[in-house]
């Protein structure tokens, strides 16, 4: 029986003649048998499709005068960096480790934006020495340290300021970043942002090329993005009028929502781009300022729908009139998002994917924590020990947020492309766990 792809939250998933779940045309049960579980699987073809969709939108609505930068915090490894490089996509990095990963594969430094609200001197030095294209400065102390580091190295660093536009993104409190009460960036309301710009243009070893804002994550409304762009263009106009400084670039961040469950109704990315571009162009004409070079930073929307995680069921525990626990060989170590945010996922018994979901269960992990859950009240086919469970849309913030809690080994990451599979990140071993112990 061939499955209807509309059953699933991601279009790269289907059901084959055996009734097994497939990703990118490959049987997930066979992949679990070949590589073991827990196992992250990433569909490279879908990742590339998403990259091209964003790139085409920039070309269409901004005349190619822009750059898509993948937010590597969503999922970062050498192979992911290679894919982005191959697709002509830039990178948004937020740490020395992410920058080093990019450097290790020869990623073009002029296409990198280096973020972070508390960069160390070592991180700033690494960025300066490698001529990172844009360092997004988060606070005045960082600005001063960066100016000193750049002076010592004889380099004038290109910078952008992260601005809090004061926009409510209507998302989870933990992933709101654009409001005044945020650890990120400079506030507009207090005058802090303007004073920072004034100081930056007076410094000799930094070059203020642009402004950046990011209002949050997993956002389904277009209006907050439009409002943020309006606020940023007005600020660019103020800087030109009051300081005579031309802001050449505007980074509008990311945060585009994706479909985790049937209840999610994301807007097509192209529609975000179109509506925001109309406002940006309209205001630039009205304020008589040149249209800035536009950057966007999608992460989740590129990686999440392309990934799934496979687990093996170890036990099923029925508690009459309360709930049924289905225990798997992973959990919060490889997907902490439910423990952190109560994030909802869709799941399927991969070897019974053609059958109806006629039970409601709590999927429990193996960590020694009562809160180690993948989800509660989840519709699922009847599961028994030995079954393979696939949790869908896990390509973002799963591997990248994984840990070795309880000294568990991190799973492997397998890429699938054109009907073939390959290991992109090896499964950790017990020797890896004790490698740094003395």
PABA-64900 format. One record per residue (C-alpha): residue number from 1; x, y, z; residue in one letter. Coordinates in steps of 0.001 Angstrom, whole numbers, always signed. Layout:
// PABA-64900
  num        x        y        z  residu
  NUM        X        Y        Z       A
...
This chain:
// PABA-64900
  num        x        y        z  residu
    1       +0       +0       +0       X
    2    +1449    +3351    -1046       X
    3    +1057    +6057    +1566       X
    4     -309    +9504     +845       X
    5    +2396   +12064    +1655       X
    6     -325   +14340    +3015       X
    7     -367   +12080    +6085       X
    8    +2932   +13578    +7168       X
    9    +4173   +16999    +8193       X
   10    +7068   +16899    +5714       X
   11    +6656   +16235    +2013       X
   12    +9735   +13989    +1792       X
   13    +8007   +11272    +3842       X
   14    +5861    +8473    +2451       X
   15    +4974    +4801    +2902       X
   16    +6282    +2026     +692       X
   17    +4727    -1267     -421       X
   18    +5874    -2975    +2791       X
   19    +4007     -406    +4864       X
   20    +7248    +1136    +6133       X
   21    +7909    +4840    +6467       X
   22   +10319    +6232    +3872       X
   23   +12407    +9394    +3810       X
   24   +13713   +10608     +488       X
   25   +12525    +7277     -941       X
   26   +14595    +5163    +1474       X
   27   +13071    +2687    +3921       X
   28   +13549    +4005    +7465       X
   29   +13297     +534    +9004       X
   30   +16166     -624    +6809       X
   31   +18158    +2492    +7709       X
   32   +17618    +1755   +11402       X
   33   +18857    -1798   +10838       X
   34   +21928     -608    +8947       X
   35   +23032    +2264   +11188       X
   36   +21396    +1492   +14554       X
   37   +19228    +3687   +16763       X
   38   +18810    +6332   +17990       X
   39   +19552    +7784   +14566       X
   40   +19203   +11209   +13029       X
   41   +18412   +11158    +9309       X
   42   +18671   +14277    +7141       X
   43   +17266   +14488    +3613       X
   44   +19913   +16431    +1696       X
   45   +17676   +16887    -1351       X
   46   +15054   +18683     +745       X
   47   +17700   +20800    +2490       X
   48   +18953   +21958     -903       X
   49   +15408   +22627    -2096       X
   50   +14787   +24893     +887       X
   51   +18076   +26740     +287       X
   52   +17154   +27385    -3334       X
   53   +13676   +28560    -2372       X
   54   +15077   +31240      -52       X
   55   +17777   +32230    -2532       X
   56   +15227   +32581    -5327       X
   57   +13083   +34803    -3096       X
   58   +16010   +37146    -2414       X
   59   +16740   +37291    -6132       X
   60   +13085   +37883    -6970       X
   61   +12158   +40531    -4432       X
   62   +15484   +42314    -3932       X
   63   +16944   +41936    -7407       X
   64   +19640   +39596    -6144       X
   65   +20899   +42308    -3814       X
   66   +21025   +40139     -733       X
   67   +22363   +37033     +954       X
   68   +20720   +34049    +2620       X
   69   +22735   +32950    +5675       X
   70   +21895   +29574    +7189       X
   71   +21572   +29800   +10986       X
   72   +23981   +26993   +11779       X
   73   +22900   +26749   +15432       X
   74   +19885   +24820   +14092       X
   75   +22134   +21989   +12914       X
   76   +25859   +22313   +12360       X
   77   +28372   +19799   +11096       X
   78   +31041   +19808    +8399       X
   79   +28767   +18219    +5826       X
   80   +26029   +20794    +6444       X
   81   +28571   +23574    +5908       X
   82   +29642   +21936    +2644       X
   83   +26052   +21784    +1424       X
   84   +25517   +25480    +2232       X
   85   +28760   +26389     +469       X
   86   +27724   +24386    -2584       X
   87   +24340   +26155    -2691       X
   88   +25889   +29628    -2419       X
   89   +24369   +30155    +1025       X
   90   +26162   +32081    +3778       X
   91   +26425   +31071    +7434       X
   92   +25222   +32630   +10670       X
   93   +27552   +31336   +13401       X
   94   +27247   +32005   +17126       X
   95   +30374   +30470   +18648       X
   96   +34023   +29642   +18198       X
   97   +33010   +26028   +17561       X
   98   +30607   +26857   +14748       X
   99   +33118   +29231   +13174       X
  100   +35872   +26612   +13455       X
  101   +33624   +24037   +11774       X
  102   +33126   +26437    +8861       X
  103   +36861   +27140    +8678       X
  104   +37613   +23400    +8623       X
  105   +35834   +22953    +5281       X
  106   +37159   +26128    +3663       X
  107   +33892   +28050    +3914       X
  108   +34186   +31570    +2406       X
  109   +34618   +33918    +5355       X
  110   +33036   +36872    +3556       X
  111   +29712   +35000    +3689       X
  112   +29752   +34554    +7465       X
  113   +27884   +36575   +10095       X
  114   +29237   +36056   +13622       X
  115   +26569   +36466   +16320       X
  116   +26529   +36053   +20089       X
  117   +25574   +38149   +23111       X
  118   +28791   +37440   +25047       X
  119   +31634   +36710   +22630       X
  120   +34965   +36029   +24297       X
  121   +38201   +37754   +23301       X
  122   +39314   +34431   +21818       X
  123   +36205   +34286   +19629       X
  124   +36581   +37881   +18487       X
  125   +40252   +37304   +17700       X
  126   +39440   +34191   +15659       X
  127   +36847   +36188   +13701       X
  128   +39165   +39136   +13102       X
  129   +42172   +37018   +12111       X
  130   +40069   +35110    +9577       X
  131   +38397   +38199    +8105       X
  132   +34844   +37150    +8938       X
  133   +32509   +39149    +6718       X
  134   +30321   +40634    +9441       X
  135   +30657   +40606   +13216       X
  136   +27260   +41376   +14740       X
  137   +28080   +43424   +17842       X
  138   +25698   +42871   +20741       X
  139   +26777   +45399   +23388       X
  140   +29009   +48399   +23973       X
  141   +31641   +46384   +25881       X
  142   +32032   +44066   +22913       X
  143   +32360   +47056   +20592       X
  144   +35239   +48439   +22655       X
  145   +37015   +45085   +22912       X
  146   +36609   +44432   +19199       X
  147   +38008   +47844   +18336       X
  148   +41083   +47128   +20492       X
  149   +41593   +43643   +19020       X
  150   +41238   +44980   +15475       X
  151   +43760   +47733   +16205       X
  152   +46333   +45228   +17479       X
  153   +45883   +43061   +14392       X
  154   +45936   +46021   +11982       X
  155   +42521   +45084   +10598       X
  156   +39374   +47163   +10280       X
  157   +36512   +44797   +11086       X
  158   +33130   +45070    +9379       X
  159   +30395   +45146   +11996       X
  160   +26641   +45247   +12324       X
  161   +24694   +46124   +15453       X
  162   +22025   +43792   +16787       X
  163   +18969   +45946   +17437       X
  164   +15924   +45149   +19561       X
  165   +13059   +46594   +17515       X
  166   +10538   +46104   +20340       X
  167    +8291   +43770   +18353       X
  168    +6151   +41087   +20021       X
  169    +6567   +37989   +17871       X
  170    +3667   +35991   +19401       X
  171    +5798   +32946   +20147       X
  172    +7163   +31071   +23181       X
  173    +8733   +33396   +25772       X
  174   +12019   +31471   +25632       X
  175   +12457   +32175   +21911       X
  176   +11288   +35798   +21803       X
  177   +14286   +38011   +21114       X
  178   +13058   +41317   +19677       X
  179   +11420   +42906   +22726       X
  180   +13147   +45343   +25063       X
  181   +13455   +42728   +27841       X
  182   +15888   +40477   +26003       X
  183   +19505   +39556   +26636       X
  184   +20258   +40255   +22972       X
  185   +21201   +43535   +21369       X
  186   +20701   +47287   +21753       X
  187   +17323   +48821   +22637       X
  188   +15825   +51524   +20472       X
  189   +13369   +52866   +23057       X
  190   +16050   +53957   +25519       X
  191   +18334   +55609   +22980       X
  192   +20955   +52933   +23666       X
  193   +21103   +51869   +20020       X
  194   +21616   +55400   +18688       X
  195   +24391   +56097   +21200       X
  196   +26122   +52871   +20167       X
  197   +25977   +53889   +16501       X
  198   +27359   +57318   +17378       X
  199   +30293   +55703   +19169       X
  200   +30942   +53145   +16413       X
  201   +31260   +55765   +13678       X
  202   +33882   +57558   +15784       X
  203   +36086   +54485   +16167       X
  204   +38976   +53887   +13772       X
  205   +39182   +50100   +13756       X
  206   +35597   +49053   +13062       X
  207   +33421   +49752   +10050       X
  208   +29698   +49919   +10777       X
  209   +28188   +48470    +7599       X
  210   +24767   +47410    +8805       X
  211   +22064   +46669   +11343       X
  212   +20556   +43368   +12390       X
  213   +17339   +42324   +14093       X
  214   +15761   +39012   +14975       X
  215   +12356   +39002   +16625       X
  216   +12027   +35340   +17602       X
  217   +11520   +31806   +16355       X
  218    +8715   +29602   +15053       X
  219    +6627   +32617   +13980       X
  220    +3571   +32083   +11782       X
  221    +2447   +35710   +11393       X
  222    +3877   +37930    +8664       X
  223    +2923   +41243   +10289       X
  224    +5621   +41185   +13025       X
  225    +8290   +40805   +10330       X
  226    +6823   +43715    +8371       X
  227    +6694   +45891   +11486       X
  228   +10301   +45027   +12372       X
  229   +11484   +45971    +8878       X
  230    +9632   +49286    +9111       X
  231   +11255   +50105   +12452       X
  232   +14702   +49214   +11126       X
  233   +14385   +51313    +7974       X
  234   +13231   +54270   +10056       X
  235   +16302   +53843   +12262       X
  236   +18559   +53696    +9204       X
  237   +16979   +56959    +8055       X
  238   +17575   +58554   +11470       X
  239   +21234   +57545   +11389       X
  240   +21679   +59105    +7963       X
  241   +19853   +62322    +8931       X
  242   +21449   +62856   +12338       X
  243   +24920   +61388   +11884       X
  244   +25443   +61439    +8136       X
  245   +26399   +57755    +8224       X
  246   +25105   +55454    +5508       X
  247   +23952   +52005    +6616       X
  248   +24531   +49754    +3625       X
  249   +23183   +46442    +4918       X
  250   +20115   +45239    +6792       X
  251   +19882   +41758    +8290       X
  252   +16262   +40875    +9063       X
  253   +17069   +37605   +10832       X
  254   +14978   +34460   +10604       X
  255   +12319   +32785   +12727       X
  256   +10010   +31478   +10003       X
  257    +7622   +28872   +11413       X
  258    +7486   +25268   +10204       X
  259    +4978   +22459   +10439       X
  260    +5671   +20198   +13419       X
  261    +2102   +18891   +13725       X
  262    -1137   +19115   +11800       X
  263    -2140   +22057   +13993       X
  264     +689   +24215   +12611       X
  265     -131   +26420    +9623       X
  266    +3095   +27996    +8352       X
  267    +2998   +30683    +5690       X
  268    +4944   +29914    +2482       X
  269    +8383   +31522    +2823       X
  270    +7981   +33362     -462       X
  271    +5019   +35249     +988       X
  272    +7093   +36472    +3952       X
  273    +9726   +37742    +1575       X
  274    +7279   +39469     -745       X
  275    +5332   +41336    +1924       X
  276    +8440   +42499    +3803       X
  277   +10157   +43601     +579       X
  278    +7178   +45768     -362       X
  279    +7425   +47636    +2955       X
  280   +11218   +47961    +2756       X
  281   +11150   +49391     -783       X
  282    +8248   +51706       +4       X
  283    +9980   +53190    +3048       X
  284   +13366   +53523    +1346       X
  285   +11729   +55542    -1421       X
  286    +9801   +57639    +1090       X
  287   +12898   +58333    +3219       X
  288   +15137   +58865     +178       X
  289   +17641   +56237    +1222       X
  290   +19272   +53595     -939       X
  291   +17808   +50104     -670       X
  292   +20197   +48252    +1668       X
  293   +21760   +44895     +900       X
  294   +19319   +42479    +2586       X
  295   +20348   +39451    +4620       X
  296   +18080   +36805    +6118       X
  297   +19003   +33968    +8480       X
  298   +16707   +30940    +8176       X
  299   +17782   +27909   +10192       X
  300   +14892   +25791   +11432       X
  301   +12983   +26337    +8171       X
  302   +15885   +24882    +6162       X
  303   +16833   +21978    +8418       X
  304   +13870   +20906   +10567       X
  305   +11465   +19497    +7943       X
  306   +14349   +17602    +6330       X
  307   +15141   +15547    +9427       X
  308   +13665   +12704   +11429       X
  309   +14904   +10711   +14418       X
  310   +14541    +6950   +14647       X
  311   +14246    +5062   +17944       X
  312   +13746    +1447   +18963       X
  313   +10967     +672   +21432       X
  314   +12280    -1084   +24539       X
  315    +9145    -1366   +26626       X
  316    +5475     -421   +26889       X
  317    +3931     +378   +30262       X
  318     +137     +648   +30614       X
  319    -1125    +2537   +33660       X
  320    -4918    +1942   +33659       X
  321    -7022    +5098   +33372       X
  322    -3893    +7263   +33427       X
  323    -1571    +6781   +30452       X
  324     +562    +4424   +28367       X
  325    +4313    +4951   +28315       X
  326    +6230    +3820   +25246       X
  327    +9914    +3816   +26153       X
  328   +12571    +4365   +23493       X
  329   +16362    +4132   +23404       X
  330   +16867    +7903   +23249       X
  331   +15135   +10885   +24812       X
  332   +16050   +14296   +26156       X
  333   +19725   +13703   +25370       X
  334   +19037   +13713   +21645       X
  335   +15897   +15884   +21697       X
  336   +15570   +18200   +24711       X
  337   +12957   +20471   +23143       X
  338    +9938   +18916   +24865       X
  339   +11661   +19135   +28250       X
  340   +12592   +22775   +27537       X
  341    +9563   +24165   +25708       X
  342    +6873   +21450   +25681       X
  343    +7443   +21450   +21926       X
  344    +4994   +19243   +20076       X
  345    +6003   +16639   +17514       X
  346    +4319   +14123   +15269       X
  347    +5492   +10504   +15454       X
  348    +4834    +7268   +13596       X
  349    +5715    +3618   +14123       X
  350    +7939    +3329   +11080       X
  351    +7330     -397   +10506       X
  352    +3533     +127   +10807       X
  353    +3271    +3436    +8947       X
  354     +370    +2314    +6760       X
  355    -1770    +1445    +9793       X
  356    -4035    +3870   +11650       X
  357    -2881    +5651   +14788       X
  358    -5319    +3996   +17150       X
  359    -3542    +4573   +20479       X
  360    -2590    +7658   +22479       X
  361     +729    +7414   +24275       X
  362    +3500    +9249   +26065       X
  363    +6854    +8600   +24426       X
  364    +9429    +8343   +27200       X
  365   +13196    +8471   +26995       X
  366   +15736    +6373   +28850       X
  367   +17319    +9126   +30979       X
  368   +16981    +8999   +34736       X
  369   +14539   +11944   +34789       X
  370   +10750   +11904   +35108       X
  371   +10638   +14785   +32650       X
  372   +12546   +12866   +29982       X
  373    +9743   +12757   +27432       X
  374    +9497   +13238   +23664       X
  375    +5811   +14063   +23941       X
  376    +2557   +13369   +25762       X
  377     -904   +12448   +24445       X
  378     +594   +11563   +21068       X
  379    -1501    +9573   +18568       X
  380     +478    +6506   +17503       X
  381      +50    +3058   +15975       X
  382      +96     +349   +18633       X
  383    +3753      -82   +19561       X
  384    +5496    -3138   +20981       X
  385    +9126    -3764   +21957       X
  386   +11346    -3907   +18885       X
  387    +9253    -1512   +16810       X
  388   +10947    +1508   +15230       X
  389    +9449    +4911   +16060       X
  390   +10149    +7912   +13855       X
  391    +9764   +11379   +15356       X
  392    +9271   +13847   +12529       X
  393   +10660   +17296   +11723       X
  394   +13657   +16921   +14030       X
  395   +16311   +18320   +11687       X
  396   +16784   +21470   +13778       X
  397   +17712   +21911   +17446       X
  398   +17974   +18187   +18114       X
  399   +21502   +17090   +17231       X
  400   +22739   +20632   +17932       X
  401   +21218   +20609   +21442       X
  402   +22111   +16999   +22257       X
  403   +24100   +16110   +25351       X
  404   +25860   +13261   +27108       X
  405   +23628   +13360   +30183       X
  406   +23752   +10004   +31982       X
  407   +26906    +9476   +29889       X
  408   +24862    +8447   +26889       X
  409   +26541    +8482   +23484       X
  410   +25271   +10939   +20880       X
  411   +23593    +9293   +17856       X
  412   +24979    +9220   +14340       X
  413   +23704   +11565   +11647       X
  414   +22989    +9997    +8263       X
  415   +22379   +12004    +5095       X
  416   +20197   +10596    +2332       X
  417   +20410   +11828    -1253       X
  418   +19310   +10414    -4600       X
  419   +18356    +7086    -3064       X
  420   +21685    +6637    -1253       X
  421   +22659    +7049    +2416       X
  422   +25946    +8014    +4053       X
  423   +27217    +8846    +7540       X
  424   +27764   +12583    +8031       X
  425   +28487   +12409   +11782       X
  426   +29714    +9201   +13386       X
  427   +27940    +7686   +16357       X
  428   +29806    +8381   +19569       X
  429   +31472    +5462   +21331       X
  430   +32094    +4732   +24992       X
  431   +35710    +5711   +24412       X
  432   +34499    +9110   +23186       X
  433   +32662    +9528   +26489       X
  434   +35822    +9157   +28576       X
  435   +38268   +10710   +26089       X
  436   +38884   +13902   +28074       X
  437   +38839   +12315   +31524       X
  438   +42076   +12401   +33532       X
